Amino acid sequence: MIDLHTHTLFSDGELIPSELARRALVKGYTALGMTDHGDLSNLDLIIPRLVRVAVSLTRELGIKVIPGIELTHVPPANYAEAVIEARRLGAFIVIAHGETIAEPVAKGTNQAAIESGIDILAHPGLISDEDTLLAVERGVLLELTTRKGHSLTNGHVAAMAKKHGAKLVVNNDAHAPGDLTSREHAEKVVLGAGLTKADFNMAQANAAALVEKVFSTEN
């Protein structure tokens, strides 16, 4: 099981990175992205600390810990600057907090994030045809999520991905120990979105390819 979207005490998660990684390892995860909420006010506080601990945890635990950031409620006009800064500070992956219907995310966030060179568009809500095609063009992965209100539009995201050939990933968006779902549960969420077991396996393969890419680039 690979999950590329989780949170620690560096934002609104309940666990320190070491415990989060350990709990994920025990549940059978092979790779875990730590992507705390950030904007231009705190990227320098979060990313270097996650980078430092990720190296140690990957070496000592044997689970690949990927340090990143989830750019959250960043004004669309500031997205390019935020992505550049996140990369400069060492983020292996950059996730965008997409236009979920569960929160008042600014309209235009999906487009601005994709255009700015993110890796994953998290819970993109009622994503448009245009933005889905843009994600295909830029190689941005669209997220299906197991998390509460954000998951309400999984069916729409899945349908748009199928329609336009966008690549999907499945993430927990974990904030607490109980959010680290099993592979079996994540697969059921994908089936509930109108997809198949093969689609789930492909989503995991997409995640694995991103993990391999960032580790080969950083190392």
Z-matrix of the N, CA and C atoms (Angstrom, degrees):
N
C 1 1.463
C 2 1.522 1 109.29
N 3 1.320 2 116.54 1 131.03
C 4 1.453 3 122.78 2 176.24
C 5 1.519 4 108.48 3 -119.98
N 6 1.319 5 116.08 4 132.38
C 7 1.466 6 120.98 5 175.84
C 8 1.519 7 108.26 6 -133.29
N 9 1.310 8 117.36 7 127.99
C 10 1.456 9 121.28 8 -173.19
C 11 1.525 10 113.50 9 -111.86
N 12 1.336 11 117.34 10 18.27
C 13 1.467 12 119.74 11 -176.40
C 14 1.522 13 109.61 12 -146.28
N 15 1.337 14 116.34 13 95.14
C 16 1.463 15 121.64 14 177.23
C 17 1.521 16 109.72 15 -140.55
N 18 1.334 17 115.22 16 167.95
C 19 1.465 18 120.97 17 -176.01
C 20 1.524 19 111.10 18 -131.36
N 21 1.322 20 115.32 19 146.45
C 22 1.453 21 122.51 20 179.24
C 23 1.527 22 109.64 21 -117.90
N 24 1.321 23 115.71 22 -171.51
C 25 1.461 24 120.75 23 176.96
C 26 1.527 25 113.08 24 -66.47
N 27 1.335 26 117.15 25 -9.59
C 28 1.454 27 119.18 26 176.82
C 29 1.528 28 111.67 27 -70.28
N 30 1.335 29 117.24 28 -14.17
C 31 1.470 30 120.23 29 169.53
C 32 1.516 31 107.86 30 -133.43
N 33 1.327 32 118.44 31 -112.03
C 34 1.466 33 119.43 32 -175.82
C 35 1.523 34 113.37 33 -111.90
N 36 1.327 35 117.57 34 20.58
C 37 1.453 36 120.79 35 174.55
C 38 1.517 37 111.12 36 -82.10
N 39 1.329 38 116.43 37 167.73
C 40 1.460 39 121.69 38 -177.01
C 41 1.526 40 113.79 39 -97.49
N 42 1.329 41 117.81 40 -14.32
C 43 1.458 42 120.66 41 -171.57
C 44 1.522 43 112.15 42 -116.69
N 45 1.332 44 116.11 43 149.46
C 46 1.450 45 120.22 44 168.85
C 47 1.524 46 108.09 45 -73.49
N 48 1.326 47 118.73 46 158.84
C 49 1.464 48 120.37 47 -175.93
C 50 1.526 49 114.54 48 -54.97
N 51 1.329 50 117.42 49 -40.48
C 52 1.464 51 119.73 50 -177.53
C 53 1.522 52 112.01 51 -61.60
N 54 1.328 53 116.65 52 -43.07
C 55 1.468 54 119.14 53 -179.97
C 56 1.519 55 111.19 54 -70.77
N 57 1.316 56 116.83 55 -39.02
C 58 1.460 57 119.70 56 178.15
C 59 1.523 58 110.62 57 -59.96
N 60 1.324 59 116.20 58 -45.26
C 61 1.464 60 120.13 59 179.53
C 62 1.527 61 111.19 60 -64.38
N 63 1.321 62 117.06 61 -42.44
C 64 1.461 63 120.81 62 -179.98
C 65 1.523 64 111.53 63 -63.18
N 66 1.313 65 117.05 64 -45.00
C 67 1.471 66 120.51 65 179.39
C 68 1.528 67 110.77 66 -64.03
N 69 1.318 68 117.09 67 -38.62
C 70 1.461 69 120.15 68 178.65
C 71 1.525 70 110.58 69 -65.96
N 72 1.322 71 116.37 70 -41.28
C 73 1.461 72 120.84 71 178.48
C 74 1.523 73 111.14 72 -59.56
N 75 1.336 74 116.88 73 -45.64
C 76 1.461 75 121.96 74 -179.46
C 77 1.531 76 111.10 75 -62.53
N 78 1.331 77 116.85 76 -31.77
C 79 1.466 78 120.85 77 179.29
C 80 1.530 79 112.46 78 -81.56
N 81 1.329 80 116.95 79 -0.85
C 82 1.451 81 119.51 80 176.01
C 83 1.516 82 115.55 81 96.99
N 84 1.316 83 117.57 82 10.86
C 85 1.458 84 120.10 83 178.04
C 86 1.528 85 109.50 84 -72.76
N 87 1.310 86 115.97 85 143.11
C 88 1.463 87 121.08 86 176.89
C 89 1.527 88 111.99 87 -105.47
N 90 1.319 89 116.95 88 -19.83
C 91 1.460 90 121.58 89 178.20
C 92 1.520 91 108.75 90 -150.45
N 93 1.329 92 115.46 91 143.49
C 94 1.461 93 120.64 92 -175.54
C 95 1.520 94 109.96 93 -143.66
N 96 1.328 95 116.08 94 124.74
C 97 1.453 96 120.60 95 174.82
C 98 1.518 97 110.07 96 -90.50
N 99 1.338 98 116.62 97 129.91
C 100 1.467 99 121.75 98 174.17
C 101 1.519 100 106.77 99 -105.11
N 102 1.332 101 115.20 100 109.74
C 103 1.470 102 120.86 101 -168.52
C 104 1.522 103 109.91 102 -132.90
N 105 1.323 104 115.34 103 74.69
C 106 1.460 105 118.73 104 -177.87
C 107 1.523 106 112.34 105 -67.87
N 108 1.332 107 114.83 106 158.06
C 109 1.458 108 120.94 107 179.48
C 110 1.521 109 110.80 108 -66.42
N 111 1.324 110 115.88 109 132.37
C 112 1.453 111 118.90 110 179.49
C 113 1.510 112 112.62 111 -150.70
N 114 1.336 113 114.27 112 158.60
C 115 1.460 114 121.94 113 169.26
C 116 1.529 115 106.48 114 -142.70
N 117 1.301 116 118.38 115 -166.01
C 118 1.457 117 120.21 116 -175.45
C 119 1.526 118 113.30 117 -68.01
N 120 1.333 119 117.38 118 -8.42
C 121 1.469 120 120.35 119 179.88
C 122 1.515 121 113.43 120 -83.40
N 123 1.343 122 118.30 121 -22.44
C 124 1.465 123 118.59 122 -169.75
C 125 1.528 124 115.42 123 -139.35
N 126 1.317 125 118.17 124 8.25
C 127 1.466 126 119.48 125 -179.75
C 128 1.524 127 111.39 126 -57.33
N 129 1.337 128 116.18 127 -39.24
C 130 1.463 129 119.85 128 -177.69
C 131 1.521 130 112.80 129 -72.06
N 132 1.322 131 117.50 130 -17.18
C 133 1.459 132 121.42 131 177.10
C 134 1.522 133 111.67 132 -84.99
N 135 1.323 134 116.57 133 -32.09
C 136 1.462 135 121.18 134 -173.06
C 137 1.523 136 113.12 135 -92.99
N 138 1.313 137 116.62 136 -54.36
C 139 1.463 138 120.02 137 -167.57
C 140 1.532 139 113.74 138 -62.12
N 141 1.335 140 120.11 139 -49.08
C 142 1.477 141 118.16 140 -178.92
C 143 1.525 142 112.97 141 -60.31
N 144 1.319 143 117.49 142 -33.83
C 145 1.470 144 120.50 143 179.09
C 146 1.519 145 111.36 144 -69.60
N 147 1.322 146 116.80 145 -40.91
C 148 1.459 147 119.70 146 177.22
C 149 1.525 148 111.13 147 -67.20
N 150 1.322 149 116.70 148 -38.02
C 151 1.467 150 119.74 149 178.32
C 152 1.526 151 109.67 150 -61.11
N 153 1.327 152 116.29 151 -45.82
C 154 1.461 153 120.22 152 -178.07
C 155 1.518 154 112.19 153 -60.85
N 156 1.325 155 116.74 154 -48.32
C 157 1.468 156 119.31 155 -176.08
C 158 1.525 157 111.36 156 -74.18
N 159 1.327 158 117.26 157 -30.02
C 160 1.465 159 120.24 158 -179.13
C 161 1.527 160 111.66 159 -62.81
N 162 1.303 161 116.14 160 -40.28
C 163 1.465 162 120.47 161 179.15
C 164 1.528 163 110.07 162 -60.62
N 165 1.328 164 116.11 163 -46.10
C 166 1.464 165 120.92 164 -179.15
C 167 1.521 166 111.85 165 -66.08
N 168 1.328 167 116.81 166 -45.54
C 169 1.462 168 120.39 167 -177.59
C 170 1.532 169 111.91 168 -66.26
N 171 1.303 170 116.44 169 -38.75
C 172 1.460 171 120.11 170 178.14
C 173 1.522 172 110.29 171 -61.88
N 174 1.316 173 115.99 172 -41.78
C 175 1.464 174 120.78 173 -179.35
C 176 1.526 175 112.09 174 -70.61
N 177 1.319 176 117.26 175 -43.85
C 178 1.463 177 121.25 176 -172.30
C 179 1.525 178 113.93 177 -83.87
N 180 1.334 179 117.73 178 -34.04
C 181 1.462 180 120.94 179 -175.77
C 182 1.529 181 113.66 180 -96.95
N 183 1.312 182 115.93 181 -26.63
C 184 1.458 183 118.13 182 -179.08
C 185 1.520 184 113.95 183 87.60
N 186 1.334 185 117.72 184 2.11
C 187 1.457 186 121.97 185 172.52
C 188 1.520 187 107.31 186 -100.21
N 189 1.324 188 117.37 187 135.84
C 190 1.454 189 120.13 188 179.73
C 191 1.536 190 109.27 189 -75.46
N 192 1.312 191 115.71 190 114.16
C 193 1.462 192 121.54 191 178.58
C 194 1.518 193 107.90 192 -102.19
N 195 1.324 194 116.10 193 121.34
C 196 1.457 195 121.89 194 -174.80
C 197 1.522 196 109.29 195 -106.85
N 198 1.330 197 118.36 196 111.66
C 199 1.460 198 120.55 197 179.33
C 200 1.522 199 110.97 198 -77.11
N 201 1.316 200 115.76 199 132.29
C 202 1.456 201 119.05 200 -179.34
C 203 1.504 202 111.55 201 -153.52
N 204 1.307 203 115.69 202 -156.20
C 205 1.457 204 122.08 203 -179.27
C 206 1.523 205 108.15 204 -154.90
N 207 1.323 206 115.86 205 147.29
C 208 1.464 207 120.38 206 169.13
C 209 1.519 208 107.38 207 -110.61
N 210 1.312 209 116.59 208 102.90
C 211 1.456 210 120.95 209 177.47
C 212 1.522 211 107.93 210 -65.49
N 213 1.330 212 115.75 211 122.16
C 214 1.462 213 120.85 212 -166.54
C 215 1.522 214 111.96 213 -127.04
N 216 1.323 215 115.98 214 122.71
C 217 1.464 216 122.78 215 179.93
C 218 1.526 217 111.87 216 55.12
N 219 1.321 218 116.16 217 29.21
C 220 1.460 219 120.53 218 173.80
C 221 1.529 220 108.30 219 -72.90
N 222 1.329 221 118.89 220 129.78
C 223 1.468 222 119.97 221 177.26
C 224 1.526 223 110.61 222 -55.69
N 225 1.318 224 118.08 223 136.95
C 226 1.460 225 119.92 224 -177.17
C 227 1.526 226 113.88 225 -50.76
N 228 1.321 227 117.20 226 -36.53
C 229 1.466 228 120.56 227 -178.86
C 230 1.523 229 112.67 228 -66.34
N 231 1.340 230 117.28 229 -19.74
C 232 1.466 231 121.42 230 -177.52
C 233 1.525 232 113.73 231 -99.90
N 234 1.338 233 116.78 232 1.13
C 235 1.460 234 119.10 233 -172.44
C 236 1.523 235 113.64 234 -63.70
N 237 1.305 236 117.36 235 -45.47
C 238 1.459 237 119.93 236 -177.78
C 239 1.522 238 110.82 237 -58.74
N 240 1.323 239 116.79 238 -44.83
C 241 1.465 240 120.92 239 178.71
C 242 1.521 241 111.19 240 -61.57
N 243 1.330 242 116.84 241 -42.17
C 244 1.461 243 120.96 242 -177.95
C 245 1.526 244 111.40 243 -66.11
N 246 1.317 245 117.87 244 -41.22
C 247 1.467 246 120.89 245 179.28
C 248 1.525 247 110.46 246 -65.15
N 249 1.308 248 117.09 247 -43.88
C 250 1.467 249 120.98 248 178.78
C 251 1.527 250 110.43 249 -60.22
N 252 1.323 251 116.63 250 -44.15
C 253 1.458 252 120.85 251 -179.67
C 254 1.525 253 111.30 252 -65.99
N 255 1.323 254 117.05 253 -41.15
C 256 1.470 255 120.51 254 178.61
C 257 1.519 256 111.12 255 -60.95
N 258 1.322 257 117.39 256 -43.53
C 259 1.461 258 120.94 257 178.09
C 260 1.530 259 110.56 258 -64.64
N 261 1.329 260 116.50 259 -41.60
C 262 1.462 261 120.37 260 -179.05
C 263 1.520 262 111.57 261 -61.33
N 264 1.336 263 116.24 262 -36.13
C 265 1.454 264 121.22 263 -179.04
C 266 1.530 265 113.27 264 -78.92
N 267 1.325 266 116.71 265 -6.51
C 268 1.457 267 119.80 266 173.37
C 269 1.510 268 116.92 267 108.90
N 270 1.326 269 119.05 268 9.39
C 271 1.465 270 120.48 269 178.84
C 272 1.523 271 110.06 270 -62.05
N 273 1.331 272 115.84 271 125.49
C 274 1.459 273 120.47 272 176.49
C 275 1.529 274 110.70 273 -71.14
N 276 1.344 275 115.66 274 -39.91
C 277 1.464 276 120.75 275 178.11
C 278 1.519 277 109.55 276 -131.41
N 279 1.326 278 115.38 277 146.24
C 280 1.467 279 121.68 278 177.08
C 281 1.524 280 107.76 279 -121.92
N 282 1.321 281 114.45 280 120.02
C 283 1.462 282 122.17 281 178.30
C 284 1.524 283 108.53 282 -107.67
N 285 1.310 284 116.38 283 145.15
C 286 1.457 285 121.09 284 174.64
C 287 1.524 286 110.02 285 -108.17
N 288 1.322 287 115.95 286 135.62
C 289 1.456 288 123.21 287 175.19
C 290 1.529 289 106.50 288 -76.99
N 291 1.332 290 114.78 289 96.94
C 292 1.453 291 119.94 290 -172.63
C 293 1.511 292 114.78 291 -72.19
N 294 1.328 293 115.20 292 -175.97
C 295 1.465 294 122.64 293 -171.83
C 296 1.531 295 112.50 294 -80.00
N 297 1.328 296 115.95 295 57.36
C 298 1.458 297 121.19 296 175.69
C 299 1.528 298 111.14 297 -55.52
N 300 1.327 299 116.27 298 146.16
C 301 1.457 300 119.10 299 176.89
C 302 1.525 301 111.33 300 -80.73
N 303 1.339 302 117.04 301 -4.73
C 304 1.463 303 121.36 302 -178.42
C 305 1.527 304 112.48 303 -85.52
N 306 1.336 305 117.67 304 -8.71
C 307 1.456 306 122.05 305 -178.53
C 308 1.526 307 109.38 306 -142.42
N 309 1.344 308 117.32 307 159.09
C 310 1.473 309 120.87 308 -179.36
C 311 1.523 310 112.41 309 -83.42
N 312 1.324 311 117.03 310 61.27
C 313 1.457 312 121.23 311 178.81
C 314 1.532 313 109.26 312 -71.78
N 315 1.327 314 116.02 313 138.87
C 316 1.463 315 120.57 314 -176.36
C 317 1.523 316 111.73 315 -61.19
N 318 1.314 317 115.89 316 135.69
C 319 1.456 318 120.95 317 175.65
C 320 1.526 319 109.12 318 -62.53
N 321 1.298 320 116.43 319 137.36
C 322 1.458 321 121.10 320 -177.62
C 323 1.512 322 113.22 321 97.67
N 324 1.349 323 116.40 322 -5.00
C 325 1.463 324 120.29 323 179.51
C 326 1.525 325 111.37 324 -63.76
N 327 1.326 326 117.61 325 -44.82
C 328 1.467 327 119.96 326 -179.08
C 329 1.524 328 110.91 327 -56.28
N 330 1.315 329 116.50 328 -49.16
C 331 1.456 330 120.67 329 -178.24
C 332 1.524 331 111.66 330 -63.86
N 333 1.338 332 116.64 331 -47.79
C 334 1.466 333 120.50 332 -177.89
C 335 1.518 334 111.01 333 -61.72
N 336 1.325 335 116.63 334 -40.41
C 337 1.461 336 120.52 335 -178.93
C 338 1.523 337 111.17 336 -65.52
N 339 1.316 338 116.87 337 -46.37
C 340 1.459 339 120.81 338 -179.95
C 341 1.523 340 110.35 339 -61.55
N 342 1.315 341 116.76 340 -45.46
C 343 1.462 342 121.24 341 -178.74
C 344 1.524 343 112.22 342 -64.55
N 345 1.331 344 116.84 343 -23.74
C 346 1.460 345 121.34 344 -176.28
C 347 1.524 346 113.44 345 -85.43
N 348 1.329 347 117.73 346 -6.23
C 349 1.452 348 120.24 347 174.26
C 350 1.512 349 115.78 348 93.57
N 351 1.323 350 117.69 349 32.70
C 352 1.462 351 120.99 350 175.09
C 353 1.522 352 109.97 351 -70.49
N 354 1.336 353 115.81 352 170.50
C 355 1.461 354 120.98 353 176.79
C 356 1.524 355 112.47 354 -97.48
N 357 1.340 356 116.42 355 -40.57
C 358 1.462 357 121.65 356 -175.93
C 359 1.524 358 109.19 357 -134.95
N 360 1.327 359 116.24 358 133.78
C 361 1.459 360 121.23 359 172.56
C 362 1.519 361 107.33 360 -99.61
N 363 1.331 362 115.71 361 105.39
C 364 1.460 363 120.89 362 -176.92
C 365 1.515 364 111.27 363 -75.91
N 366 1.332 365 114.77 364 145.98
C 367 1.471 366 122.69 365 176.88
C 368 1.536 367 112.63 366 24.56
N 369 1.353 368 116.65 367 71.47
C 370 1.465 369 120.75 368 -173.77
C 371 1.515 370 116.02 369 -78.42
N 372 1.326 371 117.23 370 9.29
C 373 1.463 372 120.28 371 173.61
C 374 1.511 373 113.05 372 62.67
N 375 1.314 374 115.87 373 -137.91
C 376 1.468 375 121.15 374 -179.00
C 377 1.528 376 108.85 375 -88.12
N 378 1.299 377 115.36 376 61.94
C 379 1.461 378 121.29 377 -176.25
C 380 1.523 379 111.05 378 -57.34
N 381 1.320 380 116.01 379 140.78
C 382 1.464 381 121.50 380 -176.43
C 383 1.522 382 111.62 381 -82.01
N 384 1.337 383 114.92 382 166.03
C 385 1.465 384 120.11 383 174.17
C 386 1.523 385 109.85 384 -59.11
N 387 1.337 386 115.80 385 -43.79
C 388 1.457 387 120.44 386 -176.49
C 389 1.528 388 111.58 387 -61.97
N 390 1.319 389 116.49 388 -44.60
C 391 1.463 390 119.46 389 -178.92
C 392 1.522 391 111.85 390 -71.05
N 393 1.327 392 116.78 391 -32.52
C 394 1.466 393 119.49 392 176.31
C 395 1.525 394 110.40 393 -65.92
N 396 1.313 395 116.55 394 -43.37
C 397 1.469 396 120.23 395 177.36
C 398 1.523 397 110.89 396 -63.63
N 399 1.323 398 116.79 397 -36.93
C 400 1.457 399 120.86 398 177.66
C 401 1.527 400 110.77 399 -64.70
N 402 1.342 401 116.37 400 -38.51
C 403 1.459 402 120.87 401 177.13
C 404 1.531 403 110.62 402 -63.05
N 405 1.320 404 116.59 403 -40.47
C 406 1.465 405 120.60 404 176.68
C 407 1.523 406 109.98 405 -61.51
N 408 1.323 407 116.33 406 -46.75
C 409 1.466 408 121.56 407 -178.07
C 410 1.531 409 111.77 408 -61.93
N 411 1.343 410 116.93 409 -39.46
C 412 1.469 411 121.32 410 -175.46
C 413 1.535 412 113.05 411 -92.76
N 414 1.311 413 117.66 412 -2.05
C 415 1.457 414 120.27 413 179.17
C 416 1.513 415 114.13 414 72.44
N 417 1.326 416 117.23 415 29.01
C 418 1.464 417 122.37 416 -179.74
C 419 1.526 418 109.38 417 -89.58
N 420 1.325 419 116.44 418 132.50
C 421 1.461 420 121.73 419 178.67
C 422 1.521 421 110.10 420 -82.87
N 423 1.333 422 116.81 421 138.04
C 424 1.461 423 122.35 422 175.90
C 425 1.518 424 109.28 423 -98.13
N 426 1.311 425 115.89 424 139.49
C 427 1.466 426 120.55 425 -174.17
C 428 1.530 427 113.22 426 -97.68
N 429 1.326 428 114.33 427 132.85
C 430 1.460 429 122.05 428 160.60
C 431 1.523 430 105.28 429 -98.10
N 432 1.311 431 117.82 430 134.53
C 433 1.451 432 120.53 431 -172.78
C 434 1.525 433 112.18 432 -121.74
N 435 1.319 434 115.53 433 147.74
C 436 1.459 435 120.70 434 175.64
C 437 1.520 436 111.31 435 -91.87
N 438 1.342 437 117.56 436 2.96
C 439 1.458 438 120.63 437 -171.67
C 440 1.526 439 113.46 438 -89.78
N 441 1.265 440 117.65 439 114.13
C 442 1.466 441 129.11 440 164.94
C 443 1.517 442 113.82 441 22.82
N 444 1.346 443 116.81 442 -123.19
C 445 1.462 444 121.39 443 -173.11
C 446 1.509 445 114.31 444 -59.78
N 447 1.314 446 116.99 445 -32.11
C 448 1.459 447 119.91 446 -179.76
C 449 1.520 448 111.86 447 -61.78
N 450 1.335 449 116.58 448 -26.86
C 451 1.470 450 120.20 449 -175.36
C 452 1.527 451 112.94 450 -78.91
N 453 1.322 452 117.73 451 -6.11
C 454 1.465 453 120.77 452 -176.62
C 455 1.528 454 113.02 453 -60.74
N 456 1.316 455 116.73 454 -26.71
C 457 1.471 456 119.62 455 -178.68
C 458 1.522 457 112.69 456 -105.13
N 459 1.323 458 117.91 457 15.51
C 460 1.469 459 120.26 458 178.49
C 461 1.524 460 112.19 459 -55.23
N 462 1.333 461 116.28 460 -40.94
C 463 1.462 462 119.83 461 -178.81
C 464 1.516 463 111.67 462 -61.19
N 465 1.332 464 116.20 463 -42.08
C 466 1.467 465 120.27 464 178.72
C 467 1.528 466 110.54 465 -65.53
N 468 1.334 467 116.65 466 -45.37
C 469 1.470 468 120.34 467 -179.72
C 470 1.529 469 110.05 468 -61.13
N 471 1.322 470 116.56 469 -43.37
C 472 1.465 471 120.71 470 179.23
C 473 1.528 472 110.96 471 -61.67
N 474 1.323 473 116.54 472 -43.54
C 475 1.464 474 120.64 473 -179.09
C 476 1.525 475 111.23 474 -64.62
N 477 1.328 476 116.48 475 -41.25
C 478 1.462 477 119.98 476 -179.94
C 479 1.528 478 110.54 477 -67.51
N 480 1.334 479 116.19 478 -38.26
C 481 1.462 480 119.67 479 178.05
C 482 1.524 481 110.80 480 -63.51
N 483 1.323 482 116.43 481 -42.83
C 484 1.458 483 120.64 482 178.66
C 485 1.536 484 111.13 483 -65.07
N 486 1.307 485 115.53 484 -40.22
C 487 1.465 486 120.85 485 -177.11
C 488 1.522 487 111.41 486 -63.46
N 489 1.339 488 116.14 487 -40.60
C 490 1.462 489 119.89 488 -171.60
C 491 1.526 490 114.65 489 -111.30
N 492 1.336 491 117.25 490 -1.93
C 493 1.456 492 119.54 491 177.76
C 494 1.512 493 114.68 492 81.46
N 495 1.328 494 117.43 493 25.23
C 496 1.462 495 120.84 494 177.58
C 497 1.523 496 110.18 495 -76.12
N 498 1.321 497 116.57 496 149.10
C 499 1.457 498 121.75 497 178.25
C 500 1.524 499 110.44 498 -88.10
N 501 1.327 500 115.55 499 141.80
C 502 1.462 501 121.97 500 -176.61
C 503 1.525 502 111.31 501 -113.55
N 504 1.342 503 115.01 502 154.64
C 505 1.460 504 122.20 503 165.49
C 506 1.527 505 107.01 504 -131.20
N 507 1.319 506 116.14 505 160.19
C 508 1.458 507 121.79 506 177.99
C 509 1.521 508 108.01 507 -118.69
N 510 1.333 509 116.80 508 121.81
C 511 1.459 510 121.43 509 -177.33
C 512 1.523 511 111.75 510 -129.16
N 513 1.345 512 115.18 511 154.37
C 514 1.465 513 121.31 512 178.61
C 515 1.515 514 112.77 513 -82.66
N 516 1.366 515 116.29 514 -31.16
C 517 1.465 516 120.06 515 -168.95
C 518 1.529 517 108.70 516 55.57
N 519 1.335 518 115.42 517 44.60
C 520 1.464 519 121.24 518 -172.19
C 521 1.521 520 112.18 519 -68.36
N 522 1.344 521 114.98 520 133.11
C 523 1.456 522 122.72 521 173.57
C 524 1.525 523 111.69 522 -117.70
N 525 1.331 524 116.64 523 -17.69
C 526 1.465 525 122.34 524 -176.29
C 527 1.525 526 108.60 525 -140.80
N 528 1.351 527 117.26 526 162.69
C 529 1.470 528 120.06 527 -177.94
C 530 1.523 529 113.71 528 -52.48
N 531 1.314 530 117.05 529 -40.37
C 532 1.457 531 120.24 530 -177.66
C 533 1.509 532 114.48 531 -69.83
N 534 1.330 533 117.30 532 -11.24
C 535 1.463 534 120.87 533 179.48
C 536 1.521 535 112.95 534 -80.81
N 537 1.322 536 116.83 535 -13.23
C 538 1.467 537 120.28 536 178.46
C 539 1.529 538 108.59 537 -77.66
N 540 1.295 539 115.98 538 88.25
C 541 1.455 540 120.82 539 -173.41
C 542 1.519 541 111.52 540 -76.93
N 543 1.305 542 115.09 541 160.58
C 544 1.456 543 121.21 542 176.70
C 545 1.531 544 110.07 543 -77.39
N 546 1.308 545 114.88 544 163.48
C 547 1.458 546 120.41 545 175.54
C 548 1.526 547 110.30 546 -59.70
N 549 1.315 548 116.09 547 -39.30
C 550 1.471 549 120.59 548 -178.88
C 551 1.525 550 111.34 549 -62.60
N 552 1.336 551 115.98 550 -42.44
C 553 1.470 552 118.95 551 -179.85
C 554 1.527 553 110.38 552 -68.60
N 555 1.318 554 117.39 553 -42.31
C 556 1.467 555 120.60 554 179.12
C 557 1.523 556 110.39 555 -60.14
N 558 1.321 557 116.04 556 -38.68
C 559 1.465 558 120.18 557 178.32
C 560 1.527 559 110.59 558 -63.90
N 561 1.320 560 117.02 559 -39.16
C 562 1.466 561 120.16 560 178.33
C 563 1.525 562 111.49 561 -64.64
N 564 1.330 563 117.28 562 -36.21
C 565 1.464 564 120.76 563 177.23
C 566 1.524 565 110.14 564 -62.74
N 567 1.316 566 116.62 565 -39.87
C 568 1.458 567 120.94 566 177.71
C 569 1.528 568 110.84 567 -66.02
N 570 1.318 569 116.97 568 -43.28
C 571 1.464 570 120.32 569 176.69
C 572 1.532 571 110.31 570 -61.46
N 573 1.333 572 116.47 571 -38.21
C 574 1.455 573 120.86 572 179.24
C 575 1.518 574 113.22 573 -66.07
N 576 1.328 575 116.06 574 -21.24
C 577 1.463 576 120.78 575 177.67
C 578 1.524 577 111.94 576 -86.12
N 579 1.339 578 116.11 577 4.59
C 580 1.457 579 120.58 578 177.17
C 581 1.509 580 114.41 579 91.08
N 582 1.335 581 116.57 580 13.79
C 583 1.457 582 120.74 581 -179.99
C 584 1.523 583 110.39 582 -104.40
N 585 1.310 584 116.77 583 -169.80
C 586 1.457 585 121.75 584 -174.62
C 587 1.534 586 110.78 585 -122.05
N 588 1.329 587 115.35 586 171.32
C 589 1.463 588 120.09 587 175.61
C 590 1.522 589 110.37 588 -61.09
N 591 1.315 590 116.44 589 -35.28
C 592 1.464 591 120.49 590 177.23
C 593 1.521 592 110.87 591 -62.91
N 594 1.317 593 116.18 592 -37.83
C 595 1.469 594 120.54 593 177.32
C 596 1.524 595 110.64 594 -65.07
N 597 1.334 596 116.65 595 -39.28
C 598 1.463 597 119.87 596 177.28
C 599 1.524 598 110.33 597 -62.89
N 600 1.329 599 116.00 598 -45.44
C 601 1.462 600 119.57 599 179.66
C 602 1.527 601 111.15 600 -61.81
N 603 1.327 602 116.52 601 -37.34
C 604 1.460 603 119.86 602 178.15
C 605 1.529 604 110.84 603 -67.50
N 606 1.333 605 116.50 604 -38.15
C 607 1.463 606 119.79 605 177.80
C 608 1.520 607 110.67 606 -63.00
N 609 1.333 608 116.90 607 -40.09
C 610 1.462 609 120.14 608 176.31
C 611 1.533 610 110.87 609 -66.07
N 612 1.316 611 116.58 610 -36.36
C 613 1.464 612 120.44 611 177.32
C 614 1.524 613 110.72 612 -65.93
N 615 1.335 614 116.75 613 -37.35
C 616 1.463 615 120.65 614 176.72
C 617 1.526 616 110.72 615 -62.98
N 618 1.333 617 115.82 616 -41.37
C 619 1.461 618 120.66 617 177.67
C 620 1.522 619 110.84 618 -64.33
N 621 1.327 620 116.13 619 -42.86
C 622 1.468 621 120.89 620 179.97
C 623 1.530 622 110.92 621 -62.76
N 624 1.317 623 116.34 622 -38.61
C 625 1.466 624 120.31 623 179.70
C 626 1.523 625 110.53 624 -65.27
N 627 1.338 626 117.44 625 -38.56
C 628 1.459 627 120.41 626 178.24
C 629 1.526 628 110.55 627 -67.50
N 630 1.332 629 116.69 628 -41.48
C 631 1.467 630 120.58 629 177.36
C 632 1.521 631 110.46 630 -59.30
N 633 1.324 632 116.12 631 -46.84
C 634 1.468 633 120.11 632 179.90
C 635 1.525 634 110.59 633 -61.72
N 636 1.320 635 116.24 634 -40.27
C 637 1.466 636 120.76 635 -178.59
C 638 1.519 637 111.43 636 -63.50
N 639 1.343 638 116.89 637 -48.13
C 640 1.461 639 118.83 638 -175.38
C 641 1.519 640 111.73 639 -70.89
N 642 1.316 641 117.29 640 -34.34
C 643 1.463 642 118.91 641 179.05
C 644 1.518 643 111.53 642 -71.41
N 645 1.318 644 117.20 643 -36.80
C 646 1.470 645 119.74 644 177.78
C 647 1.528 646 110.95 645 -69.10
N 648 1.335 647 115.73 646 -33.95
C 649 1.465 648 120.30 647 179.50
C 650 1.524 649 111.12 648 -72.16
N 651 1.341 650 116.00 649 -43.81
C 652 1.468 651 119.85 650 -175.98
C 653 1.527 652 112.30 651 -76.54
N 654 1.328 653 116.30 652 -25.72
C 655 1.459 654 119.28 653 -177.75
C 656 1.521 655 111.66 654 -106.53
